[in-house]
């Protein structure tokens, strides 16, 4: 049994916490991001990891910034064997990284050194990767630069969205962290350096959801899947913003300019940069609910040649 301080905030980090508790390790305390206002009333909402911690009667700390709080003093007093981090949302100062005797271990949702950074799940789909996975790593100074402890791979489905991949990787992380902790406890794991070839997965911004029709249909389709459920891919149609909920790469081609509506038989089909075509199957017009594109077409005039994005 290990004494563990756990640091995590969103849904992704809950299964690993539950798994660690079920395995019989002693989770001494939880660090999570502060409660945030949400919903129409802007009422404070507890992060999922805090809700989980309270269910198990575990102390919760929510400093705005680790560096400017008494977090280091709290952790020193707890004297954990290890700190486990999963999507916490803050960078750990070196002074905290050095505290536990077994160091700090991060559960990262990619096969490092590929896709270091804040949004590896989305960028794996956006880039058209066929495989991704979970890496447990020994944390070090720098962004996801630490030595690799263990990795587990999973294939990315042809039509998989970031939403479904998130849930699968979260479950995989809950499984692999137990293996990593057991091996660290008995000294049977050998960390290995990541090497010099790496890529980044920067933070996703809402503005990134605007569709660029100069890209291929496949690239746009990957982007739509990557940005589901947030920030969602969108474009403009007849001066109205529409969110793309479901789409497909068409087997048709066109010579119409990129961004033009080229077919309207059951879907809103748009020309892409190389003559390929993407079909928008389910959309959400601004101010309305989700609807099949053919239902939208029955109630709205969309002419062939109409230019999307304006």
C-alpha positions, 0 to 999 in steps of 0.5 A, a space after each residue: 500500500 502506498 500513501 498517495 496525494 492525487 492531483 486531478 480535476 475533470 471527468 478524465 481523472 475520476 476513473 484513475 482515482 476510483 481505481 487507486 482507491 479500490 486497489 487499497 492504496 491510501 489516498 491522503 488528499 486530493 488537489 483539484 482546480 477551484 470550483 468554477 461558475 457554470 450554467 445560466 445562474 453562474 452557480 459554483 460547480 465542483 470539479 468531478 474529482 472533488 465530488 469523487 473525493 468527497 464521496 470517499 471522505 478524502 480531504 480536498 485542496 483547491 489552490 488557485 496557484 500551487 506556487 502561491 499557496 501553502 500546498 508545499 507545506 501541506 504535502 510535506 506534512 502528509 509525506 506521501 510516497 508518491 503524487 499521482 497527477 491526471 489532467 490537473 490543470 496546473 504545472 507542479 513547481 520543482 519544489 513539489 516534484 522533489 517531495 515524494 520518495 517515489 516522485 510524481 507520476 503523470 497519466 498522459 493521454 498520448 503515446 509520448 513523446 508524441 503529443 505533449 501538452 494540454 489536448 492530446 486526445 483532440 489532436 490525435 484525431 485532428 491529425 488523422 492518427 490511427 493509434 494513440 494510448 496512455 503513458 505513465 511518466 515520471 514528472 520532471 521540469 518541462 511540459 510532459 518531458 519526463 521519463 516514460 514508465 509504461 504505455 498502453 496503445 489503443 486504435 482510434 476508430 474511423 468515425 470516433 470522436 474526441 468524446 468517445 476516445 476521451 472515455 476509453 483513454 480515461 478507462 485505460 489510464 485507470 488500468 495502467 496506473 495500477 500496474 505502474 504503482 505496483 511496479 514502482 512499489 516493488 522496484 521492478 520498473 525502469 524509466 526510459 527517456 523520451 528522446 528528442 523527437 516529439 510533437 505538441 498538442 496545444 490548448 484548443 480554443 473556440 475559434 479553432 472550430 471554424 471550418 477552412 474549406 481549402 482543406 481536404 474533406 478528410 482533413 475537415 472530417 477529422 477536425 469535426 470529430 476532434 472538436 466534438 463535443 467542444 468547441 464544435 466545428 462550425 461555418 456560416 450559411 446564408 449569414 447564419 452560424 451552423 454547428 456541424 454535429 455529424 458529417 461524412 466524407 462523400 464519395 463524390 467529387 466536384 469542380 466547384 470552388 472550395 466552400 460552395 454547396 455542391 449537392 443538397 440531396 439528403 445532406 448539405 454537401 460542400 466542395 473542399 480544396 482538392 475537389 473532394 466533398 464533405 456531407 454535413 448530415 446533422 447540424 445545429 443552426 444558431 438558436 435552434 436544436 440539433 436536426 438532420 440536414 435534410 430536415 433543415 433543407 426542407 424548411 430553408 432554401 439552400 441554393 447550389 453554389 451558395 458559399 459557406 463561411 460567409 
